[in-house]
């Protein structure tokens, strides 16, 4: 069996609702965090970047990059 990795890095793209009223898919972010916790990892670091959208759907895109650390 392969050894457990010490760190895991994942990205989730959050889509902002129109008129900046919050994210439409925070549940997806929560699911990723809980899935890693079940695997024995804790959220170590999270950083975000924003891309502004001028398209028909409107709303910004937020890229969340998360680093999870293995719990011993």
N, C-alpha and C positions, 0 to 999 in steps of 0.2 A: 504494500500500500504506500502511496506517495505521501511524503511529509506535508503537513499543513503549511501553507504559505504564511509568512509573518504579517504581510500587508496585502490588501486587495484595494485596487483603485477602480471606481465606477463613476459613470456620468449619467445624469438624468436631465432631460430638457423639459423645463416647465413652461407652459403656455399661459401667458397672462390673459385674463378676460379683457374685453374692450372696456375702455374708460378707466383702466388701472384699478379695478375693484378686487384684485387678488388673483391667485393662480387657480386654473381650472383642474389641475391634476396633482394637487398636493398629496392625494392618496397614493399615487404612484411612488412618490419620494418616500413616504412612510413605509410602503410595502418593501422597498429596497432595503431600508434601514433595518426593518424587523427581520427580513430574510437573512441578512448578514448576522444579526444578533443570534438567530437560531443556529447558525453555523459556527458560533463561538467567536465572533468578531465584535468589536465595539467601534463606534464612529470616532475616529481620531481627529480628522480635519475635514472641513467643508469650505469650499470657495465657490463663488458665483461670478459669472460674467453675463452681461445683458446685451442682446442684439435687438435694436429697434426695428419694427416691421411697419412698412407703409402700404402693405398689401390690402386687398379687399377685406380679409378677415380681421385686420387690425391686431392690436395687442403685441406686447413684447415677448421675446423668448429669453428665458433665463437658463443658462447652462450651469448646473450644479455638479461640481467635481468633488467626490467624497473619497477619503482615504480611511479604510477600516484596518484596525490592528487586531491581531489574534490575542485572545484572552488566554493566559496560561492557567 
